[in-house]
Amino acid sequence: MNFEESKLEQLTSDIWNSTVGSTATRTAAFLPSATRESNVTTCVQVMGSWIGAVIVECQPELARQLASDLHGVPCSKVSFAQIRDVLGEVTNILAGQIKTMISGESHLSLPIVVTGFDYHLMIPGSKPVNRLAFESGENMFQLSLAELDEAVYGTAFAGG
């Protein structure tokens, strides 16, 4: 299933603005790979008539700033738990809204949060569907969608 990028862009911008309180403007540049830079990645899986994942990756400075703003503490005092909570919640909200674009019943997983250097988040048996990059202030984040690759699994796991 290919999601209309203009809808994903508007949805992401609206959620970023209402949840985080800052703007998210689409850009053509993507984040550097976590093998060269430290990134924070969150993932929420969607299971039902569509099986896939909503993935948000952002620079650590942006993650820290978001946690600082939403928890009301200075950036220097932000904990990883606060970063994890904020990014997990933002990704969960995005996944919930994307879920409304899918016909049929679907369920969301708990958010998974990864941070550090030299990692690559893989969801075996999936294929990329959409990838959009955004700027928020001086930092970047990106939204990616992946779905079950029926060429690998057939329809055994698909919701129908």
LINLIN-V664638 format. One record per backbone hydrogen bond with DSSP energy under -1.0 kcal/mol. NH is the residue of the N-H (numbers start at 1). CO is the residue of the C=O. If there is no record, write none. Layout:
NH,CO  NH,CO
This chain:
8,4  9,5  10,6  11,7  12,8  13,9  14,10  15,11  16,12  17,13  18,14  19,15  20,16  21,16  25,135  27,133  36,33  37,33  39,116  40,58  41,114  42,56  43,112  44,54  46,52  47,107  49,105  52,46  53,146  54,44  55,144  56,42  57,142  58,40  59,140  63,59  64,60  65,61  66,62  67,63  68,64  69,65  70,66  71,67  72,68  73,68  77,74  78,75  83,79  84,80  85,81  86,82  87,83  88,84  89,85  90,86  91,87  92,88  93,89  94,90  95,91  96,92  97,93  98,94  99,95  101,98  102,99  107,47  109,45  112,43  114,41  116,39  118,34  126,123  127,147  129,145  130,145  132,143  134,141  135,25  136,139  139,136  141,134  142,57  143,132  144,55  145,130  146,53  147,127  148,51  149,125  152,149  153,149  154,150  156,153
